[in-house]
């Protein structure tokens, strides 16, 4: 007997990063030609020593760290986010407008569970973050793809033409995954105005905000001014992750900033899925926020240096087209006749490079995905980036 499967779940594509890892099976990499893995956007190094010591101290000496905590997160961490975000964005955010989640992916699923159900629609700019698409598919929510322009920036006027009575939200990711582009503040503001006028939620995923090149310039160094609007919470839902800036990937700590009434609904979801976020992870996130400002600035400088190396490297590959580059990512168009889905596997075999094809970030109806790759360069130093470009220049499919 075959047990039944949820049809929506069965129709959802497999996790792309796990799919790509399977391409490594049976492939031998030598010390002279090691694998260059630019497939996943996650730090591979441990958190700095001070943060690890804070985690160890809590694990050894804080009995509360091993118990269930508040469903919406530790009050001290929620308060810290509210205070730091208010200062950083020039607005007013209260503690009860902040919730902590088990990573930013859970933040997205929790928020979406309060907004959209089977048969509803959500607009995602393409190329999209595949986990967003997967969750919508699993819930029977229709994803409405909106192709970004040649500069990978989404167009609010185009979005307006896609809105129907079933539309519930528009989702933006900035700095973008997979495109790497940083959305201008004015553009995000136009999406806010569109969503407010049409009664939709604007979800802004800022997982990579700590690596935005605009820190210290533009509008006071902030990427947008949405929080300066005293009524921001009638339209805006912001998502954040502690995984990247503080290397806390395994501890799963994310955040939602939204209306307190929305978070009361989110609490229902979180209580049934995880009961509460990781206590140790939250302790680490709080310690990082209070002690690692200068360290994070150094991490940002390093990522921006690697971004510069990527921009410079593509000058030596004139047949390739760099579509976007920022935060952890470069998004590129290759010059070959074959689909990137096939070329990605060949790159593993021929050049010991693992990167994700654009077909993983585009719907089947968008043929441009066959010409595109995402390169997650955050874990590759300058020497590794130079070697990657050497290998790409030798690639002959």
GUKOL-80452 format. One record per residue (C-alpha): residue number from 0; chain; y, x, z. Coordinates in steps of 0.02 Angstrom, whole numbers. Last residue first. Layout:
N
<tordren pos="NUM" unit="A" north="Y" east="X" up="Z"/>
...
//
This chain:
397
<tordren pos="396" unit="A" north="1147" east="1560" up="-1160"/>
<tordren pos="395" unit="A" north="1239" east="1727" up="-1164"/>
<tordren pos="394" unit="A" north="1310" east="1773" up="-993"/>
<tordren pos="393" unit="A" north="1380" east="1951" up="-992"/>
<tordren pos="392" unit="A" north="1558" east="1895" up="-950"/>
<tordren pos="391" unit="A" north="1486" east="1784" up="-814"/>
<tordren pos="390" unit="A" north="1398" east="1935" up="-736"/>
<tordren pos="389" unit="A" north="1556" east="2039" up="-729"/>
<tordren pos="388" unit="A" north="1652" east="1889" up="-662"/>
<tordren pos="387" unit="A" north="1527" east="1870" up="-521"/>
<tordren pos="386" unit="A" north="1539" east="2056" up="-483"/>
<tordren pos="385" unit="A" north="1727" east="2044" up="-463"/>
<tordren pos="384" unit="A" north="1707" east="1893" up="-347"/>
<tordren pos="383" unit="A" north="1578" east="1987" up="-244"/>
<tordren pos="382" unit="A" north="1694" east="2135" up="-224"/>
<tordren pos="381" unit="A" north="1838" east="2022" up="-173"/>
<tordren pos="380" unit="A" north="1733" east="1932" up="-44"/>
<tordren pos="379" unit="A" north="1622" east="1782" up="-79"/>
<tordren pos="378" unit="A" north="1601" east="1649" up="56"/>
<tordren pos="377" unit="A" north="1756" east="1548" up="7"/>
<tordren pos="376" unit="A" north="1715" east="1551" up="-179"/>
<tordren pos="375" unit="A" north="1646" east="1376" up="-208"/>
<tordren pos="374" unit="A" north="1637" east="1376" up="-399"/>
<tordren pos="373" unit="A" north="1626" east="1201" up="-474"/>
<tordren pos="372" unit="A" north="1569" east="1195" up="-655"/>
<tordren pos="371" unit="A" north="1621" east="1094" up="-807"/>
<tordren pos="370" unit="A" north="1572" east="1062" up="-988"/>
<tordren pos="369" unit="A" north="1438" east="932" up="-955"/>
<tordren pos="368" unit="A" north="1557" east="845" up="-834"/>
<tordren pos="367" unit="A" north="1671" east="809" up="-982"/>
<tordren pos="366" unit="A" north="1549" east="675" up="-1039"/>
<tordren pos="365" unit="A" north="1617" east="550" up="-914"/>
<tordren pos="364" unit="A" north="1501" east="398" up="-930"/>
<tordren pos="363" unit="A" north="1366" east="488" up="-831"/>
<tordren pos="362" unit="A" north="1482" east="487" up="-682"/>
<tordren pos="361" unit="A" north="1563" east="652" up="-633"/>
<tordren pos="360" unit="A" north="1545" east="773" up="-488"/>
<tordren pos="359" unit="A" north="1362" east="823" up="-507"/>
<tordren pos="358" unit="A" north="1382" east="832" up="-696"/>
<tordren pos="357" unit="A" north="1512" east="967" up="-663"/>
<tordren pos="356" unit="A" north="1373" east="1090" up="-630"/>
<tordren pos="355" unit="A" north="1354" east="1174" up="-461"/>
<tordren pos="354" unit="A" north="1348" east="1363" up="-441"/>
<tordren pos="353" unit="A" north="1207" east="1485" up="-405"/>
<tordren pos="352" unit="A" north="1226" east="1655" up="-487"/>
<tordren pos="351" unit="A" north="1080" east="1774" up="-509"/>
<tordren pos="350" unit="A" north="1132" east="1812" up="-689"/>
<tordren pos="349" unit="A" north="985" east="1762" up="-798"/>
<tordren pos="348" unit="A" north="878" east="1649" up="-689"/>
<tordren pos="347" unit="A" north="1013" east="1575" up="-580"/>
<tordren pos="346" unit="A" north="1132" east="1560" up="-727"/>
<tordren pos="345" unit="A" north="995" east="1471" up="-824"/>
<tordren pos="344" unit="A" north="986" east="1335" up="-692"/>
<tordren pos="343" unit="A" north="1174" east="1307" up="-701"/>
<tordren pos="342" unit="A" north="1168" east="1310" up="-891"/>
<tordren pos="341" unit="A" north="1054" east="1159" up="-896"/>
<tordren pos="340" unit="A" north="1168" east="1044" up="-794"/>
<tordren pos="339" unit="A" north="1319" east="1131" up="-873"/>
<tordren pos="338" unit="A" north="1266" east="1053" up="-1037"/>
<tordren pos="337" unit="A" north="1235" east="1167" up="-1185"/>
<tordren pos="336" unit="A" north="1367" east="1203" up="-1318"/>
<tordren pos="335" unit="A" north="1455" east="1340" up="-1222"/>
<tordren pos="334" unit="A" north="1638" east="1372" up="-1181"/>
<tordren pos="333" unit="A" north="1638" east="1330" up="-994"/>
<tordren pos="332" unit="A" north="1768" east="1222" up="-907"/>
<tordren pos="331" unit="A" north="1815" east="1270" up="-731"/>
<tordren pos="330" unit="A" north="1843" east="1205" up="-556"/>
<tordren pos="329" unit="A" north="1885" east="1338" up="-429"/>
<tordren pos="328" unit="A" north="1859" east="1296" up="-247"/>
<tordren pos="327" unit="A" north="1877" east="1341" up="-63"/>
<tordren pos="326" unit="A" north="2062" east="1299" up="-43"/>
<tordren pos="325" unit="A" north="2135" east="1311" up="-218"/>
<tordren pos="324" unit="A" north="2095" east="1326" up="-403"/>
<tordren pos="323" unit="A" north="2102" east="1196" up="-541"/>
<tordren pos="322" unit="A" north="2061" east="1179" up="-725"/>
<tordren pos="321" unit="A" north="2020" east="1361" up="-765"/>
<tordren pos="320" unit="A" north="1965" east="1365" up="-946"/>
<tordren pos="319" unit="A" north="1830" east="1486" up="-1004"/>
<tordren pos="318" unit="A" north="1845" east="1571" up="-1174"/>
<tordren pos="317" unit="A" north="1980" east="1686" up="-1105"/>
<tordren pos="316" unit="A" north="1862" east="1762" up="-975"/>
<tordren pos="315" unit="A" north="1958" east="1917" up="-919"/>
<tordren pos="314" unit="A" north="2107" east="1812" up="-864"/>
<tordren pos="313" unit="A" north="1979" east="1713" up="-763"/>
<tordren pos="312" unit="A" north="1970" east="1855" up="-639"/>
<tordren pos="311" unit="A" north="2154" east="1849" up="-594"/>
<tordren pos="310" unit="A" north="2148" east="1668" up="-539"/>
<tordren pos="309" unit="A" north="1987" east="1700" up="-443"/>
<tordren pos="308" unit="A" north="2060" east="1853" up="-357"/>
<tordren pos="307" unit="A" north="2213" east="1752" up="-310"/>
<tordren pos="306" unit="A" north="2099" east="1620" up="-232"/>
<tordren pos="305" unit="A" north="2012" east="1759" up="-137"/>
<tordren pos="304" unit="A" north="2180" east="1812" up="-67"/>
<tordren pos="303" unit="A" north="2217" east="1630" up="-23"/>
<tordren pos="302" unit="A" north="2052" east="1622" up="71"/>
<tordren pos="301" unit="A" north="2097" east="1780" up="167"/>
<tordren pos="300" unit="A" north="2270" east="1716" up="211"/>
<tordren pos="299" unit="A" north="2195" east="1552" up="272"/>
<tordren pos="298" unit="A" north="2073" east="1645" up="384"/>
<tordren pos="297" unit="A" north="2219" east="1745" up="455"/>
<tordren pos="296" unit="A" north="2315" east="1585" up="490"/>
<tordren pos="295" unit="A" north="2158" east="1519" up="575"/>
<tordren pos="294" unit="A" north="2160" east="1670" up="690"/>
<tordren pos="293" unit="A" north="2343" east="1644" up="733"/>
<tordren pos="292" unit="A" north="2312" east="1463" up="782"/>
<tordren pos="291" unit="A" north="2151" east="1501" up="875"/>
<tordren pos="290" unit="A" north="2184" east="1458" up="1056"/>
<tordren pos="289" unit="A" north="2223" east="1274" up="1084"/>
<tordren pos="288" unit="A" north="2147" east="1203" up="926"/>
<tordren pos="287" unit="A" north="1995" east="1316" up="943"/>
<tordren pos="286" unit="A" north="1966" east="1267" up="1124"/>
<tordren pos="285" unit="A" north="1973" east="1084" up="1074"/>
<tordren pos="284" unit="A" north="1852" east="1110" up="930"/>
<tordren pos="283" unit="A" north="1730" east="1205" up="1043"/>
<tordren pos="282" unit="A" north="1733" east="1069" up="1175"/>
<tordren pos="281" unit="A" north="1708" east="940" up="1037"/>
<tordren pos="280" unit="A" north="1557" east="1034" up="972"/>
<tordren pos="279" unit="A" north="1485" east="1047" up="1146"/>
<tordren pos="278" unit="A" north="1501" east="859" up="1172"/>
<tordren pos="277" unit="A" north="1425" east="814" up="1005"/>
<tordren pos="276" unit="A" north="1499" east="648" up="949"/>
<tordren pos="275" unit="A" north="1447" east="486" up="1034"/>
<tordren pos="274" unit="A" north="1322" east="344" up="1015"/>
<tordren pos="273" unit="A" north="1261" east="424" up="852"/>
<tordren pos="272" unit="A" north="1231" east="280" up="730"/>
<tordren pos="271" unit="A" north="1247" east="119" up="832"/>
<tordren pos="270" unit="A" north="1393" east="177" up="937"/>
<tordren pos="269" unit="A" north="1478" east="254" up="786"/>
<tordren pos="268" unit="A" north="1477" east="92" up="687"/>
<tordren pos="267" unit="A" north="1543" east="-17" up="828"/>
<tordren pos="266" unit="A" north="1675" east="114" up="870"/>
<tordren pos="265" unit="A" north="1740" east="106" up="691"/>
<tordren pos="264" unit="A" north="1791" east="-74" up="725"/>
<tordren pos="263" unit="A" north="1896" east="-22" up="875"/>
<tordren pos="262" unit="A" north="1957" east="121" up="766"/>
<tordren pos="261" unit="A" north="2033" east="-4" up="644"/>
<tordren pos="260" unit="A" north="2128" east="-89" up="787"/>
<tordren pos="259" unit="A" north="2195" east="80" up="843"/>
<tordren pos="258" unit="A" north="2264" east="109" up="668"/>
<tordren pos="257" unit="A" north="2202" east="269" up="587"/>
<tordren pos="256" unit="A" north="2170" east="455" up="613"/>
<tordren pos="255" unit="A" north="1985" east="493" up="593"/>
<tordren pos="254" unit="A" north="1908" east="657" up="651"/>
<tordren pos="253" unit="A" north="1765" east="776" up="621"/>
<tordren pos="252" unit="A" north="1646" east="879" up="727"/>
<tordren pos="251" unit="A" north="1470" east="921" up="672"/>
<tordren pos="250" unit="A" north="1413" east="1067" up="782"/>
<tordren pos="249" unit="A" north="1321" east="1155" up="641"/>
<tordren pos="248" unit="A" north="1476" east="1168" up="533"/>
<tordren pos="247" unit="A" north="1586" east="1236" up="673"/>
<tordren pos="246" unit="A" north="1663" east="1380" up="576"/>
<tordren pos="245" unit="A" north="1834" east="1348" up="655"/>
<tordren pos="244" unit="A" north="1937" east="1310" up="499"/>
<tordren pos="243" unit="A" north="1791" east="1244" up="396"/>
<tordren pos="242" unit="A" north="1688" east="1134" up="511"/>
<tordren pos="241" unit="A" north="1831" east="1054" up="607"/>
<tordren pos="240" unit="A" north="1841" east="913" up="481"/>
<tordren pos="239" unit="A" north="1978" east="786" up="446"/>
<tordren pos="238" unit="A" north="2000" east="608" up="382"/>
<tordren pos="237" unit="A" north="2163" east="511" up="368"/>
<tordren pos="236" unit="A" north="2174" east="322" up="354"/>
<tordren pos="235" unit="A" north="2342" east="257" up="290"/>
<tordren pos="234" unit="A" north="2393" east="77" up="253"/>
<tordren pos="233" unit="A" north="2458" east="-15" up="407"/>
<tordren pos="232" unit="A" north="2444" east="147" up="507"/>
<tordren pos="231" unit="A" north="2596" east="226" up="425"/>
<tordren pos="230" unit="A" north="2717" east="97" up="497"/>
<tordren pos="229" unit="A" north="2837" east="225" up="572"/>
<tordren pos="228" unit="A" north="2833" east="321" up="405"/>
<tordren pos="227" unit="A" north="2844" east="505" up="452"/>
<tordren pos="226" unit="A" north="2654" east="507" up="449"/>
<tordren pos="225" unit="A" north="2650" east="496" up="260"/>
<tordren pos="224" unit="A" north="2758" east="652" up="238"/>
<tordren pos="223" unit="A" north="2637" east="758" up="137"/>
<tordren pos="222" unit="A" north="2566" east="935" up="129"/>
<tordren pos="221" unit="A" north="2662" east="998" up="280"/>
<tordren pos="220" unit="A" north="2752" east="1166" up="278"/>
<tordren pos="219" unit="A" north="2919" east="1092" up="326"/>
<tordren pos="218" unit="A" north="2924" east="991" up="167"/>
<tordren pos="217" unit="A" north="2894" east="1140" up="51"/>
<tordren pos="216" unit="A" north="2855" east="1299" up="147"/>
<tordren pos="215" unit="A" north="2761" east="1364" up="299"/>
<tordren pos="214" unit="A" north="2588" east="1302" up="249"/>
<tordren pos="213" unit="A" north="2597" east="1258" up="65"/>
<tordren pos="212" unit="A" north="2445" east="1363" up="17"/>
<tordren pos="211" unit="A" north="2329" east="1233" up="93"/>
<tordren pos="210" unit="A" north="2186" east="1319" up="184"/>
<tordren pos="209" unit="A" north="2201" east="1223" up="348"/>
<tordren pos="208" unit="A" north="2210" east="1059" up="251"/>
<tordren pos="207" unit="A" north="2033" east="1082" up="184"/>
<tordren pos="206" unit="A" north="1952" east="927" up="261"/>
<tordren pos="205" unit="A" north="2107" east="826" up="220"/>
<tordren pos="204" unit="A" north="2024" east="665" up="161"/>
<tordren pos="203" unit="A" north="2161" east="538" up="125"/>
<tordren pos="202" unit="A" north="2103" east="357" up="128"/>
<tordren pos="201" unit="A" north="2232" east="233" up="65"/>
<tordren pos="200" unit="A" north="2181" east="58" up="118"/>
<tordren pos="199" unit="A" north="2226" east="-86" up="5"/>
<tordren pos="198" unit="A" north="2346" east="-233" up="20"/>
<tordren pos="197" unit="A" north="2419" east="-216" up="-155"/>
<tordren pos="196" unit="A" north="2594" east="-160" up="-106"/>
<tordren pos="195" unit="A" north="2529" east="-47" up="32"/>
<tordren pos="194" unit="A" north="2404" east="33" up="-86"/>
<tordren pos="193" unit="A" north="2533" east="66" up="-221"/>
<tordren pos="192" unit="A" north="2660" east="134" up="-97"/>
<tordren pos="191" unit="A" north="2532" east="251" up="-21"/>
<tordren pos="190" unit="A" north="2478" east="308" up="-195"/>
<tordren pos="189" unit="A" north="2660" east="348" up="-233"/>
<tordren pos="188" unit="A" north="2673" east="447" up="-72"/>
<tordren pos="187" unit="A" north="2521" east="550" up="-120"/>
<tordren pos="186" unit="A" north="2608" east="595" up="-283"/>
<tordren pos="185" unit="A" north="2771" east="641" up="-195"/>
<tordren pos="184" unit="A" north="2678" east="754" up="-74"/>
<tordren pos="183" unit="A" north="2602" east="850" up="-218"/>
<tordren pos="182" unit="A" north="2411" east="852" up="-222"/>
<tordren pos="181" unit="A" north="2337" east="1025" up="-196"/>
<tordren pos="180" unit="A" north="2208" east="1065" up="-328"/>
<tordren pos="179" unit="A" north="2038" east="1140" up="-284"/>
<tordren pos="178" unit="A" north="1945" east="1027" up="-405"/>
<tordren pos="177" unit="A" north="1785" east="993" up="-308"/>
<tordren pos="176" unit="A" north="1844" east="951" up="-176"/>
<tordren pos="175" unit="A" north="2032" east="933" up="-180"/>
<tordren pos="174" unit="A" north="2161" east="1004" up="-63"/>
<tordren pos="173" unit="A" north="2179" east="857" up="-47"/>
<tordren pos="172" unit="A" north="2045" east="722" up="-63"/>
<tordren pos="171" unit="A" north="2105" east="548" up="-112"/>
<tordren pos="170" unit="A" north="2013" east="383" up="-89"/>
<tordren pos="169" unit="A" north="2080" east="215" up="-148"/>
<tordren pos="168" unit="A" north="2026" east="62" up="-50"/>
<tordren pos="167" unit="A" north="1966" east="-119" up="-48"/>
<tordren pos="166" unit="A" north="1956" east="-173" up="-229"/>
<tordren pos="165" unit="A" north="1865" east="-340" up="-255"/>
<tordren pos="164" unit="A" north="2020" east="-437" up="-314"/>
<tordren pos="163" unit="A" north="2039" east="-303" up="-448"/>
<tordren pos="162" unit="A" north="2130" east="-135" up="-453"/>
<tordren pos="161" unit="A" north="2092" east="-26" up="-604"/>
<tordren pos="160" unit="A" north="2262" east="-43" up="-690"/>
<tordren pos="159" unit="A" north="2350" east="13" up="-531"/>
<tordren pos="158" unit="A" north="2245" east="171" up="-527"/>
<tordren pos="157" unit="A" north="2313" east="221" up="-698"/>
<tordren pos="156" unit="A" north="2490" east="204" up="-632"/>
<tordren pos="155" unit="A" north="2442" east="303" up="-476"/>
<tordren pos="154" unit="A" north="2383" east="449" up="-586"/>
<tordren pos="153" unit="A" north="2257" east="572" up="-515"/>
<tordren pos="152" unit="A" north="2293" east="759" up="-528"/>
<tordren pos="151" unit="A" north="2158" east="867" up="-607"/>
<tordren pos="150" unit="A" north="2287" east="957" up="-716"/>
<tordren pos="149" unit="A" north="2203" east="886" up="-871"/>
<tordren pos="148" unit="A" north="2224" east="715" up="-792"/>
<tordren pos="147" unit="A" north="2108" east="636" up="-666"/>
<tordren pos="146" unit="A" north="1978" east="511" up="-724"/>
<tordren pos="145" unit="A" north="1969" east="357" up="-614"/>
<tordren pos="144" unit="A" north="1793" east="305" up="-568"/>
<tordren pos="143" unit="A" north="1768" east="132" up="-490"/>
<tordren pos="142" unit="A" north="1628" east="147" up="-363"/>
<tordren pos="141" unit="A" north="1544" east="-19" up="-331"/>
<tordren pos="140" unit="A" north="1487" east="-42" up="-151"/>
<tordren pos="139" unit="A" north="1300" east="-74" up="-135"/>
<tordren pos="138" unit="A" north="1295" east="21" up="29"/>
<tordren pos="137" unit="A" north="1188" east="163" up="-37"/>
<tordren pos="136" unit="A" north="1300" east="180" up="-189"/>
<tordren pos="135" unit="A" north="1457" east="192" up="-82"/>
<tordren pos="134" unit="A" north="1376" east="326" up="24"/>
<tordren pos="133" unit="A" north="1322" east="427" up="-127"/>
<tordren pos="132" unit="A" north="1494" east="420" up="-208"/>
<tordren pos="131" unit="A" north="1578" east="491" up="-54"/>
<tordren pos="130" unit="A" north="1442" east="624" up="-42"/>
<tordren pos="129" unit="A" north="1478" east="674" up="-223"/>
<tordren pos="128" unit="A" north="1659" east="725" up="-198"/>
<tordren pos="127" unit="A" north="1737" east="660" up="-358"/>
<tordren pos="126" unit="A" north="1787" east="735" up="-526"/>
<tordren pos="125" unit="A" north="1850" east="604" up="-541"/>
<tordren pos="124" unit="A" north="1967" east="496" up="-439"/>
<tordren pos="123" unit="A" north="1875" east="370" up="-330"/>
<tordren pos="122" unit="A" north="1924" east="186" up="-326"/>
<tordren pos="121" unit="A" north="1825" east="75" up="-207"/>
<tordren pos="120" unit="A" north="1750" east="-94" up="-254"/>
<tordren pos="119" unit="A" north="1665" east="-234" up="-157"/>
<tordren pos="118" unit="A" north="1497" east="-306" up="-208"/>
<tordren pos="117" unit="A" north="1405" east="-247" up="-54"/>
<tordren pos="116" unit="A" north="1526" east="-209" up="86"/>
<tordren pos="115" unit="A" north="1694" east="-124" up="105"/>
<tordren pos="114" unit="A" north="1822" east="-85" up="239"/>
<tordren pos="113" unit="A" north="1746" east="-63" up="411"/>
<tordren pos="112" unit="A" north="1590" east="24" up="345"/>
<tordren pos="111" unit="A" north="1704" east="132" up="239"/>
<tordren pos="110" unit="A" north="1785" east="201" up="395"/>
<tordren pos="109" unit="A" north="1620" east="247" up="475"/>
<tordren pos="108" unit="A" north="1549" east="322" up="315"/>
<tordren pos="107" unit="A" north="1704" east="429" up="289"/>
<tordren pos="106" unit="A" north="1710" east="491" up="469"/>
<tordren pos="105" unit="A" north="1524" east="524" up="458"/>
<tordren pos="104" unit="A" north="1557" east="640" up="311"/>
<tordren pos="103" unit="A" north="1697" east="720" up="412"/>
<tordren pos="102" unit="A" north="1582" east="782" up="548"/>
<tordren pos="101" unit="A" north="1498" east="690" up="691"/>
<tordren pos="100" unit="A" north="1653" east="589" up="730"/>
<tordren pos="99" unit="A" north="1808" east="597" up="839"/>
<tordren pos="98" unit="A" north="1934" east="454" up="842"/>
<tordren pos="97" unit="A" north="2124" east="461" up="838"/>
<tordren pos="96" unit="A" north="2249" east="316" up="839"/>
<tordren pos="95" unit="A" north="2221" east="289" up="1026"/>
<tordren pos="94" unit="A" north="2290" east="464" up="1056"/>
<tordren pos="93" unit="A" north="2453" east="417" up="974"/>
<tordren pos="92" unit="A" north="2527" east="484" up="811"/>
<tordren pos="91" unit="A" north="2715" east="495" up="779"/>
<tordren pos="90" unit="A" north="2778" east="591" up="630"/>
<tordren pos="89" unit="A" north="2838" east="762" up="576"/>
<tordren pos="88" unit="A" north="2672" east="808" up="497"/>
<tordren pos="87" unit="A" north="2637" east="965" up="599"/>
<tordren pos="86" unit="A" north="2715" east="903" up="761"/>
<tordren pos="85" unit="A" north="2631" east="733" up="759"/>
<tordren pos="84" unit="A" north="2469" east="816" up="702"/>
<tordren pos="83" unit="A" north="2473" east="937" up="849"/>
<tordren pos="82" unit="A" north="2505" east="800" up="978"/>
<tordren pos="81" unit="A" north="2381" east="673" up="909"/>
<tordren pos="80" unit="A" north="2249" east="806" up="883"/>
<tordren pos="79" unit="A" north="2270" east="867" up="1062"/>
<tordren pos="78" unit="A" north="2261" east="691" up="1132"/>
<tordren pos="77" unit="A" north="2100" east="654" up="1037"/>
<tordren pos="76" unit="A" north="2028" east="819" up="1101"/>
<tordren pos="75" unit="A" north="2075" east="782" up="1282"/>
<tordren pos="74" unit="A" north="2011" east="602" up="1270"/>
<tordren pos="73" unit="A" north="1838" east="661" up="1216"/>
<tordren pos="72" unit="A" north="1771" east="559" up="1071"/>
<tordren pos="71" unit="A" north="1768" east="382" up="1003"/>
<tordren pos="70" unit="A" north="1600" east="342" up="1082"/>
<tordren pos="69" unit="A" north="1649" east="419" up="1248"/>
<tordren pos="68" unit="A" north="1522" east="548" up="1308"/>
<tordren pos="67" unit="A" north="1335" east="548" up="1327"/>
<tordren pos="66" unit="A" north="1277" east="691" up="1435"/>
<tordren pos="65" unit="A" north="1248" east="878" up="1408"/>
<tordren pos="64" unit="A" north="1430" east="933" up="1414"/>
<tordren pos="63" unit="A" north="1455" east="832" up="1574"/>
<tordren pos="62" unit="A" north="1355" east="962" up="1671"/>
<tordren pos="61" unit="A" north="1486" east="1096" up="1632"/>
<tordren pos="60" unit="A" north="1427" east="1268" up="1689"/>
<tordren pos="59" unit="A" north="1300" east="1339" up="1567"/>
<tordren pos="58" unit="A" north="1334" east="1241" up="1408"/>
<tordren pos="57" unit="A" north="1520" east="1240" up="1441"/>
<tordren pos="56" unit="A" north="1525" east="1427" up="1468"/>
<tordren pos="55" unit="A" north="1420" east="1456" up="1312"/>
<tordren pos="54" unit="A" north="1535" east="1349" up="1205"/>
<tordren pos="53" unit="A" north="1689" east="1439" up="1272"/>
<tordren pos="52" unit="A" north="1603" east="1605" up="1238"/>
<tordren pos="51" unit="A" north="1569" east="1552" up="1059"/>
<tordren pos="50" unit="A" north="1753" east="1507" up="1040"/>
<tordren pos="49" unit="A" north="1807" east="1676" up="1106"/>
<tordren pos="48" unit="A" north="1685" east="1768" up="993"/>
<tordren pos="47" unit="A" north="1748" east="1694" up="831"/>
<tordren pos="46" unit="A" north="1640" east="1559" up="750"/>
<tordren pos="45" unit="A" north="1484" east="1621" up="660"/>
<tordren pos="44" unit="A" north="1487" east="1667" up="476"/>
<tordren pos="43" unit="A" north="1417" east="1558" up="336"/>
<tordren pos="42" unit="A" north="1571" east="1449" up="310"/>
<tordren pos="41" unit="A" north="1537" east="1294" up="205"/>
<tordren pos="40" unit="A" north="1583" east="1244" up="28"/>
<tordren pos="39" unit="A" north="1414" east="1259" up="-56"/>
<tordren pos="38" unit="A" north="1365" east="1322" up="-229"/>
<tordren pos="37" unit="A" north="1448" east="1492" up="-244"/>
<tordren pos="36" unit="A" north="1292" east="1590" up="-202"/>
<tordren pos="35" unit="A" north="1291" east="1763" up="-282"/>
<tordren pos="34" unit="A" north="1107" east="1812" up="-273"/>
<tordren pos="33" unit="A" north="1074" east="1998" up="-260"/>
<tordren pos="32" unit="A" north="1066" east="2114" up="-410"/>
<tordren pos="31" unit="A" north="1032" east="2292" up="-350"/>
<tordren pos="30" unit="A" north="948" east="2227" up="-192"/>
<tordren pos="29" unit="A" north="837" east="2120" up="-306"/>
<tordren pos="28" unit="A" north="828" east="1932" up="-325"/>
<tordren pos="27" unit="A" north="661" east="1851" up="-364"/>
<tordren pos="26" unit="A" north="660" east="1669" up="-423"/>
<tordren pos="25" unit="A" north="510" east="1567" up="-365"/>
<tordren pos="24" unit="A" north="615" east="1428" up="-290"/>
<tordren pos="23" unit="A" north="800" east="1460" up="-318"/>
<tordren pos="22" unit="A" north="822" east="1301" up="-420"/>
<tordren pos="21" unit="A" north="773" east="1204" up="-264"/>
<tordren pos="20" unit="A" north="936" east="1256" up="-185"/>
<tordren pos="19" unit="A" north="1028" east="1160" up="-321"/>
<tordren pos="18" unit="A" north="944" east="996" up="-274"/>
<tordren pos="17" unit="A" north="986" east="1024" up="-90"/>
<tordren pos="16" unit="A" north="1168" east="1049" up="-139"/>
<tordren pos="15" unit="A" north="1164" east="894" up="-250"/>
<tordren pos="14" unit="A" north="1094" east="772" up="-121"/>
<tordren pos="13" unit="A" north="978" east="659" up="-223"/>
<tordren pos="12" unit="A" north="1052" east="518" up="-330"/>
<tordren pos="11" unit="A" north="1062" east="341" up="-259"/>
<tordren pos="10" unit="A" north="951" east="213" up="-345"/>
<tordren pos="9" unit="A" north="820" east="217" up="-207"/>
<tordren pos="8" unit="A" north="954" east="186" up="-76"/>
<tordren pos="7" unit="A" north="1021" east="35" up="-170"/>
<tordren pos="6" unit="A" north="846" east="-32" up="-196"/>
<tordren pos="5" unit="A" north="801" east="-18" up="-10"/>
<tordren pos="4" unit="A" north="623" east="42" up="-21"/>
<tordren pos="3" unit="A" north="466" east="-58" up="10"/>
<tordren pos="2" unit="A" north="306" east="18" up="83"/>
<tordren pos="1" unit="A" north="173" east="62" up="-43"/>
<tordren pos="0" unit="A" north="0" east="0" up="0"/>
//
